[in-house]
């Protein structure tokens, strides 16, 4: 796999091979793009869509992106929490974005510091780093599983009613 530098990201955006709806030139990095916060879910407290969320020590949040990303079959991506947030005490659950994914992205973060952390809506939160595949994926995300294809806003995992009833406990 090969990481796309800034000029190749721009070239793919211009050709339409890669889509970042809501693109901001200020978010382009030498080897990726910083995704911005559209909304923050504070479980048990509600949704923050403007202003700043205050994340208490030990609290978890879910964050959705301003940008809608569309990856072609020839690209996947890695997600990395910006180090400025790590330095404030946030850790995030991130992963790989599969070839063919289309939608906004949802992340989980937790404040592991002893102090509250202020998280403004609109701030750059996670860097997406695009990688070329050795050949295009035969079956892209939407065709393989596509559970979150087309998501918009904070999107949590569907609740498995068997898990709620305890029927899957033996599988753990």
N, C-alpha and C positions, 0 to 999 in steps of 0.2 A: 504494500500500500504506500501511496505517496500523498503527502499533505499538500493541499493547494495554497500557494502564496496569494497575497492580496491582489496582484494583477490578474491571476488566473480566476480568482473568485469574480472579479469585475467582468472579465471576459465572458464567463459563463452566465452571469446575470444579464449582460447585454445581448447575448445570443438566445437567451430564454431557456438554456439547458438547466439552469438552477434558478429557483425563485425564492426571494426573500421579500415577501410583501411587508411593507412598513419599513423598508431599508432606510438606514441613516448612515451617511458617509462617516460621521463621527464614531460609529461603532465598528468600522472596519479596522482590523489589526493586521500586522505583517503576515500572519498565518491563520487567520480566522475572522470571526465576527462576534461581537459582544451582543447577546440578546438582552433586551430590556424587559422590565416588569410591567405587565398590564394590570394584573390584579393579584392580591394576596389573600389567601384563605387562612384565617386563624380558627382552627377547629374549636367549636363550642362558643366562639365569639362572633363569627360572621366574616363578611368579605370586605376588603378594603380596595376600592377602585380609584381613589384619589387621595392625595396627602401621603401620610406616613404611617406604617404599622410599627408598633413597638412590640418586639418579641422578647418576652421575659425569659430569664435563665431557665433552661430545661424545656422550653416550649418548642413545639414543631409548627411549621407553616408549610403551606403549599403555594407555589408561585406559578403563574402562567405568563407567557411571553406576549409582547406587543406584536412581534413578527410572526408571520405565518410562513413556514418553510416547506418547500417542495423539492425533494431530492430525485434526480433521475436514476435509472437502473445502474448507472456506472459510478455513483457516489454513495458513501455512507458518511457518518460524522461521529465524532466524540464530543462529549460535553464536559466542560471543566468549570468549576466554581472559580470566579475571579478571586485572586489572592487577597484583594482588599477586604473581601467579606470573611475570608478565613482569619485574617489578622484581627477581626472584630469578634471572632468566636463562633461564627456560623460554620457548620458542616452540612454538605448537601448529598442527597442520594441522586446520582446521575448515572448515565449509561451511554449506550451506543444508539444512534439514530439510524435505522435501517434504510437501505436503498429503496426508493419508491415511497417513502413516508411523505404525507402531506398533512399539514395542520399546524396549530400552535403547539407549544411544548409545555408540559407540566413538570415541575421539580418539587422535591421535598427538601426542606432544610430544618435544622435544629440549632438552637442557641446553646452551645456547650460552655459558654463563659459564665462568670458570676454576676455579670451586669446585663441590663436590658440592651438590646441592639435595635436601633431605628433603621427601618428599611423603607425608603421612599418609593412609591409607585413611579415608574418611568426610569429608574436607575438601571445601569448596566449590571447584570447579575451573573450570567454564565457565558463563557465563550464556547461557540460551536466551531469545531475544527473539521473541515471537510477532507475526506480521504478518497482517492480513486481506487476502485476495485481492479483487480488484474483483468477482469472481463465483466461485462454487465451481468447483473443478477438475472437468472432465468425466471424466477418467480419473485417479484418484489414484495415489499411489506404488505401492500393491500391485497395481494393474492395469497400470501402464506398465512397470515393471521389477521392483520388489519384491525385489531381490537380498538385502536385509538385513531384510525385513519380518519382525517377530516375533523378532528377534535378542535374545539374553540373554547378557550377559557380553561380555568382549573377543572381538570377531569380526573376523578379518582377511579380506582378499580371498582368494577361492579361487585356487589355483594353476592356471594354464592350462598343461596338460601340453605343448602346442605351444611355449609360451615356454620351458619347462624344457629342451626338446630343441633350442631355437634356431630353430625353424621359422618364428617370427614376426619374426625379426630384420630382414628386409627391409622391414617395415612401419614401422620406427622411424625 
